[in-house]
């Protein structure tokens, strides 16, 4: 499956930052499992966490304020739920 658009019409913003970082690091197939196939590889051997975070931050900078605020709320809730 091709990656969804990373703008407001896609679903990237539905995920908290922790999940986005994990998807970029390990690839969607590793996250979803159950034989899920994706054209996107994991980049953990190519990019550092800081580089991945910078890419995610750039993508988020293109979203409308409403979408950024919604994704930020998801990320905060996710952080608070982590042990």
BELQUINOR-V999069 format. One record per backbone hydrogen bond with DSSP energy under -0.5 kcal/mol. CO is the residue of the C=O (numbers start at 1). NH is the residue of the N-H. Records with the same first field share a line. If there is no record, write none. Layout:
CO: NH + NH
This chain:
1: 39
5: 12
7: 10
11: 14
12: 15
16: 19 + 20
17: 21
18: 22
19: 23
20: 24
21: 25
22: 26
23: 27
24: 43
25: 44
27: 30 + 31
28: 32
29: 33
33: 36
39: 41
43: 46 + 47
48: 52
49: 53
50: 54
51: 55
52: 56
53: 57
54: 58
55: 59
56: 60
57: 61
58: 62
59: 62
60: 63
64: 68
65: 69
66: 70
67: 71
68: 72
69: 73
70: 74
71: 75
72: 76
73: 77
74: 78
75: 79
76: 80
77: 81
78: 82
79: 82
